[in-house]
Amino acid sequence: MSGQMSRQEFVRRAVGGLAGAALLGACRTGTPRAVSSPGPPDWAGLRGRLDGPLFLPSDPQYAAAKDTFNSRFDGSVPAAVLAAVSVADVQKAAEFASSNHIGVSVRSGGHSYIGASSLPATLVIDLRRLPGGVDAGGDMMTVSPATDLDSVQTALAPRSRLIPSGSCPTVAVAGLTLGGGLGSDARLHGLTCDALVSAELVLPSGEILSASADDHPDVFWALRGGGGGNLGVVTSMTFRTFPSTDRDVVTVAFPMDAAAAVIAGWQQWQQAADRDIWGMVNITVGDGPGRCTVILATPPGHGPAVAGDMLAAAGLSASSTRTRTLDRMDFVHYFEGGDSARVPRAFVAGSDIIGEMTSTAAESIVTAMASWPGGAGSATAVVESLSGAVGDVDPAASAFPWRRQAASVQWYTEALSDAATDWLTAAHRALGSASVGGYINYPESGDPLARYLGPNLQRFNAIRHTYDPAGVMLSGIAG
């Protein structure tokens, strides 16, 4: 790759050699509400009715069963963990949790930013052993919810097809989709949730429900951007696929003192650029000189010209520009960031949605990065445009509300001192009114659901109450 940096590679280098994790990960997090059981749950009875293993805190396999990608939450103590091997297992577990007043948290990829895949005192339903894998034919694909993104794209690549998705290889397709699904195909094909055609889920009652535009459209609306683990346990998903092609990847580096102008100029140019051109801005501070980089993905052979157009339109001068042409799977692997991206690690992260990328908003992002304390390690901001096909869907037509806004900013660090959470608070404060909310796949502890669903909150809560009136499904964000 010789001097080029993908999103994953950039974050990995920025934080001292580890790959950025959960960049396009699962969603809602926090602390579950208190629940009380009418009597001690009969875990032994449940275990005897299941096909898959049930792990309790007294079991030697429990520690491994409950752990998630973000090792920051290894200390979480769920009531039990079910490694479901069938939809029937999921049904029995949901019924058991409902009748015993136990909250349910769902694990697919386990990348939740604040541990929602293994919440304390809950029954964790782990979907990684469900059968199904990837079944692709024609322009459609049906997939098991815990299938990781690398496996999805690997299965589709021989047929020259794709679904728009994120970059982290071990993030599961369900978590990404249910929260929206930003990624390098979004400007051309929309969010991952926009490609969803139908889904099957198990409700807290144990009932199986199919959701699509024609069947339970209210549930289908909520599943497209409302976050995972809210209405029930999704057990199968069907997507529309799209043609894949080779791509140029262009890395354009800038002096750090030009960062605000780069963000504002890139965003204005990207808004009007052809939809088959995607880009992001990465800014890293700490552990050395700050770095500002724009990464572009373009049609093959067009990279240098597109980069030149961006520089001219934005009135910018680059420190360096490098281009590489990649086939689909090399492109996917490039943005995954290598094998180290698969290794669990502890991290702190969050997000802001920028309503309009004015020069003041761009300056505020740079100010937020400047608030990172010296000597605390490294921190990174990743800015992605919400333009192109993302805006083709009406903001009220799915639960994902941010279709008329400018950009998403992801804040990320693997420094776990109090400085990390203090920095997130300072970053939000620096953005002020430029931020209109957050991306539900990049959540933070203590945030209300309103911050992530904005004007769609009331409708979402009404649907959630209809299908889970007792609040069994827990993803931790207060509604």
C-alpha positions, 0 to 999 in steps of 0.5 A: 500500500506504500504510503496510503492509509485506509480508514482502518489503517489510519486509526490503527497507526494513529493509536499506536499500531492497532487497527481501528475497531468497530468503525461501522459497528453495532448500536444501542448501549448503556445500563439496562433498567432494573428488573425483578423476577417472581422467583428464581429463574429455572436455568436448568429447565431452560438448559434442558430444552435448548439445542445450543449451550447455555452458560451461567456464571458458575460455568468455566466457559462463561467468561469466554462466552460473555466477552465482546470485541471491546474488552473495555467491558470484559467485567460485565456480568450477564445473568446467562449467555445462550449460544443459539444454534436454531431459531427455536433456541431464540424463541425459547430463550425469549419466552423464558426471559419474558416470563421471568422478567429478565432483560435480553441483550443480543450479540451478533458481532459484539462490537457495541461501543459501550458493551450492549452485546453483553449487558449486566443482569441480562440473558445474552442471546448470541447468534453466531452459531445460527445456521444460514451463512450467506445464500446469494442468487440473482440480485438478492442475498439472504444472510444469517444476522451474525455473519461478518462483513468480510464473509458477506463481501467474500461470498458476493465478490465472485458474482461481481455483487456487493451490498453497501457496508462498513469496513471492519471485517468482524462487524456483523451485518445485523448490527451495522444494518439495524443502525443504518450502515455508513460505508464507502458505497453509501453515496452510490447505493445508500446505507446498508439498511436501504438495501434491506428487503426483509427480515425475520425476527423473534419477538419477546413473546417467542412469536416469529415475525416477518417484516418487509415493505408489505408485511409488518411495514411498521417493524420494517421501518424501525429495523432500518436505522432504529438500532439493534436489540430494540424490538426483538431478535433478528434471525435472518435478513434479505438484501438487494445486491448491487454490481461491484467494480474495480476502484481507485483509492487515492490518499491525499495528505495535508499540513495539519494547519490546513485541516479546517479548510480541508474539511470544509472544502472537501465537504462542499466538493463532495456534495456536488461530486458524482455519486460513484466518488466517495471520500472521508477526512481523517484527523489524528493527534497525539503521539507525534505531529498531527495528521490530516488526510483525505481518502477518496474512492473513485471509478478505476483510472479516475483517481488522479483526476478526481483528486485534482478536481477536489484540490482545485475546487476547494482551493487546497494544496496537498503535501502528497497524493498517492493512487492505487487501483484495486479489485473488489476484494482488494478494496474491501481488504484495504479498508479492513486494515489487515489481520490486526483489525480482527483482534479485540481491544479496548476503546472509547468512541462516539459521534456527532452529526453535523447539520451544515458543514460551515467553516465554523463547524469545520473549525470546531472539529479541529478545536475538538481534536486540539482538546486531546491532552498531550501524553494521553496517546492518540485520538482520531476523528473520521468525517464522512459525508451524508450526501448522494444516495443517502439523501434519496430516502425521505428522513421519515421513511425509515428510522434513520433520520440523518438524510438531510444533514452534511456529515457524520463525525466519529471520535475514536481512541484506545486510550482508556484513562479518564482523559478519553471520556473527558475528551468526548465531552469536550468534543461535543461542547466544541461543536455546539449547535453545529451538531444536531445529534449522533449516529446510533451505531457510534453511541455513548453511555448516558445518551438519550435515544432522542440524540440518535433518532431525532424527529423519528423518536416518537414513532419509533417508541410507539412501534417498540411499545407495540411489540415489546410492551414490557421492555424485555429487549434492552440495548441501553439507551433511555427512550 
